[in-house]
Amino acid sequence: MARGFQGTMLRALGANEHVITVEAAVDVVPGFRRVRFSSTDLFDDFEPGPTDYLRLWFPDPVDENLQVQRGYTIIDADIDAGTFAIDFVIHE
């Protein structure tokens, strides 16, 4: 899938790619989901602080050949375990 101009710019700025795996998901309140992820190498590059975020890529809902990206704040990071969480607002 193509990532277009945004993907090109992120690569030019030195962004790295990491595979993350969903470990668990819990609905905190209606419309608000916390998803816990793991990664074998994400924290090799940096130690997240309170304002650090990740850019995640998703299939474009309109064009299946494209991907779109969104930024999400890292929360509850456990560097030794290689785990962290991201909160998502669920839209209709």
LUMKOL-369157 format. One record per residue (C-alpha): x, y, z; residue number from 1; residue in three letters. Coordinates in Angstrom, 3 decimals. Example, Ala and Ser with C-alpha at 12.3 -4.5 7.8 and 13.67 -1.06 7.14 Angstrom:
2
c1,c2,c3,i,aa
12.300,-4.500,7.800,1,ala
13.670,-1.060,7.140,2,ser
//
This chain:
92
c1,c2,c3,i,aa
0.000,0.000,0.000,1,met
1.154,3.493,-0.793,2,ala
1.795,6.069,1.913,3,arg
2.023,9.027,-0.434,4,gly
3.565,12.383,0.392,5,phe
3.203,11.968,4.172,6,gln
5.158,8.710,4.110,7,gly
7.880,10.263,1.983,8,thr
8.209,13.245,4.319,9,met
8.298,11.125,7.482,10,leu
11.049,8.972,5.969,11,arg
12.995,12.094,4.913,12,ala
12.757,13.367,8.498,13,leu
14.296,10.125,9.774,14,gly
11.193,8.341,11.060,15,ala
11.743,4.656,11.767,16,asn
9.235,1.853,11.253,17,glu
8.426,-0.613,14.024,18,his
6.035,-3.518,14.176,19,val
3.681,-3.345,17.148,20,ile
1.350,-6.115,18.292,21,thr
-2.004,-5.702,20.030,22,val
-1.890,-7.505,23.384,23,glu
-5.199,-6.397,24.933,24,ala
-8.009,-3.894,24.619,25,ala
-10.409,-2.598,27.250,26,val
-13.255,-0.123,27.022,27,asp
-12.522,2.443,29.734,28,val
-15.902,4.153,29.305,29,val
-18.376,4.017,26.411,30,pro
-16.654,5.398,23.306,31,gly
-13.150,5.299,24.838,32,phe
-10.876,2.278,24.336,33,arg
-7.371,1.661,25.714,34,arg
-5.283,-0.720,23.617,35,val
-2.110,-2.308,24.996,36,arg
0.678,-3.062,22.523,37,phe
4.049,-4.783,22.571,38,ser
7.110,-4.259,20.409,39,ser
10.448,-6.025,20.357,40,thr
12.427,-2.975,19.217,41,asp
10.428,0.249,19.674,42,leu
12.215,1.301,22.846,43,phe
15.647,0.542,21.382,44,asp
15.456,3.943,19.664,45,asp
14.107,6.112,22.459,46,phe
12.712,6.309,25.972,47,glu
9.213,7.834,25.788,48,pro
8.377,10.912,27.795,49,gly
4.976,12.354,28.710,50,pro
4.444,14.070,25.344,51,thr
5.913,11.469,22.974,52,asp
3.706,9.956,20.332,53,tyr
3.667,7.416,17.521,54,leu
2.392,7.760,13.970,55,arg
0.272,4.724,13.135,56,leu
-0.713,3.777,9.587,57,trp
-4.194,2.510,8.707,58,phe
-5.881,1.458,5.456,59,pro
-7.647,4.418,3.833,60,asp
-11.422,3.823,4.109,61,pro
-11.970,5.321,0.642,62,val
-9.017,3.964,-1.374,63,asp
-7.845,0.460,-0.450,64,glu
-4.491,1.085,-2.169,65,asn
-3.566,3.918,0.204,66,leu
-2.728,4.214,3.874,67,gln
-3.355,7.181,6.163,68,val
-1.524,8.016,9.367,69,gln
-2.556,9.474,12.685,70,arg
-0.541,10.470,15.751,71,gly
-1.265,8.892,19.144,72,tyr
0.263,9.657,22.535,73,thr
2.121,6.797,24.224,74,ile
0.883,6.076,27.738,75,ile
1.823,3.612,30.451,76,asp
5.089,2.558,28.794,77,ala
7.031,-0.319,30.338,78,asp
10.383,-0.108,28.592,79,ile
11.774,-3.320,30.108,80,asp
8.729,-5.324,28.989,81,ala
8.486,-3.538,25.625,82,gly
4.831,-2.647,26.200,83,thr
2.761,0.524,26.095,84,phe
-0.823,1.657,25.659,85,ala
-2.682,4.094,23.429,86,ile
-6.132,5.534,24.082,87,asp
-8.601,5.734,21.197,88,phe
-11.874,7.614,20.968,89,val
-14.393,5.433,19.127,90,ile
-16.296,7.414,16.507,91,his
-19.402,6.245,14.721,92,glu
//
